[in-house]
Amino acid sequence: MPVHVEFTLNYLIQRAGAGAEPAGRRLDDFERTIARLARSWRPDRPIAPARELRMADETRDAFVAWVEGTGADTPTSAVERLGVYASGAVTDDSVPEGWVRLRLDATTRPN
């Protein structure tokens, strides 16, 4: 089993298919897309970004900008969830710019 899988941010955004959706919906669609693409290697459950996702600082900045969209009001729940990304909890200099890494070794395995 691989330790991680990586996807380009652009590919994930295209697969998420969120056009003019509100920020919270874009974030949901993005995380569900990653979970769906990796279902062969991890249980089918929501992504835990701070534990499972890694990306370069520049990629994180581009991701947050995409989620926030045109700058319209972002719901409080989405702001709190985006805080995990903005805090740097998902950044890792070893991930190439433009790529998002899903750490498969960070998932909790059932006993």
C-alpha positions, 0 to 999 in steps of 0.5 A, spaced: 500 500 500 502 506 498 504 511 503 501 517 500 497 519 493 498 526 490 494 530 485 495 536 482 491 542 485 488 544 478 486 536 477 482 536 484 479 543 482 476 540 476 474 534 479 470 538 484 466 541 479 464 547 483 463 553 479 460 559 483 458 555 489 459 558 496 465 557 499 463 552 504 460 548 498 467 548 494 471 546 500 466 540 501 466 538 494 474 539 494 475 534 500 469 529 498 473 529 491 480 527 494 476 522 499 473 519 492 479 518 488 483 515 494 477 510 496 482 504 494 487 506 499 483 509 505 476 508 508 470 512 506 470 517 511 471 525 511 478 528 510 482 530 516 486 536 513 491 537 519 492 530 519 492 527 512 493 533 507 500 536 505 501 541 500 506 547 499 505 554 501 504 557 494 499 551 493 495 552 499 494 560 498 492 558 491 487 553 494 484 558 499 483 563 494 479 558 490 475 556 496 474 564 497 472 565 490 470 572 488 470 574 495 463 574 497 461 573 504 464 566 507 460 563 512 463 562 519 463 554 518 467 555 512 472 560 515 473 555 521 475 550 516 479 554 512 483 556 518 486 549 518 489 550 512 491 557 513 494 556 519 499 552 516 497 545 519 497 542 511 503 545 509 510 541 507 516 543 503 517 536 501 511 537 496 512 540 490 508 546 488 501 545 485 500 538 488 496 536 494 498 530 498 494 525 501 497 521 507 495 514 507 499 513 513 496 518 517 489 515 517 486 511 523 486 504 522 480 500 525 483 494 530 
